[in-house]
Amino acid sequence: MNNQPIGVFDSGVGGLSVLRELKKLLPNETYIFVADQKNVPYGGKTKDQLIQFSDSIVDFLVTKKKVKAVVIACNTSTVYSIGFLRSKYKIPIIGTVPVIKTIANLTKSGKTAVFSTPATAKSQYLSDLIKKFADGIIVYKVSGTGLEDLVEEGNLKSPKINKILHKSLIPLKEKGVDSIALGCTHYPFLRDQIEAMMGSKVGIVDSGSAVARHTREVLTKENLLGNLSSEDYFYTTGNRVKFKKALKNLLDLDTERIYNLNL
């Protein structure tokens, strides 16, 4: 047993969708969540920038907060920085990637899609996942430019969100796509709108529960499971008040344990 905390980070509040699944499956753990809102969205950043941002956050979590493991609750950060982070840090680093294998197994039409940030969509990492798990299946790569920022605001009913979703997803429906992987951790908060737009015959899946299961497997293997949780801590490199509002809107969580972080 090990009751040190687990570090979780994202470019912003999207990673809260992964934290939600972690807390469901691993309720006896304590979490420290970092939202790099100063640099959100990650979707338009370069590989070097993403590695720099991720390294600064993980260094804080490992050095200052003594976490026993880190979950990268961001697809974009994972595909560009996980190799570097695993080579530098000696604790388990768990990533978040689009669930290609799941949509490949779900599809009946042979037409699927990954709905992600622009950076994830064009990454070699994603191309390799598709080649490995969806060979022979059509996988369209579509990005929802601007959605990250809108989810950050916490107003999930914004007309701007529906406009972007319509532009991105309706062409997929017209092409006969029947399973979609949400390749950005901000997007599960839009699941209701996406499902309503695509209809009941299109399967919508995200990575949150898979990441939680993998985290449990890794902690079990390394004998790092905890048995005594305490209240979680939240850090943002952006505006603390804005993050507190989003936390309430997205997870219905009201806490004073929110701190500013300068990296």
ABEGO torsion letter per residue (X at the ends): XBABBBBBBBABAAAAAAAAAAAAABAABBBBBBBBAAAOBAAABBAAAAAAAAAAAAAAAAAAAGBABBBBABAAAAAAAAAAAAAABABBBBBBBBBAAAAAAABAAGBBBBBBBAAAAABAAAAAAAAAAABGBBBBBBBBBGAAAAAAAGBAABAAAAAAAAAAAAAAAAAGBABBBBABAAAAAAAAAAAAAAEAABBBBBAAAAAAAAAAAAAAAAGABBABBBBBBBBBABBAAAAAAAAAAAAGBBBABBBBBBX
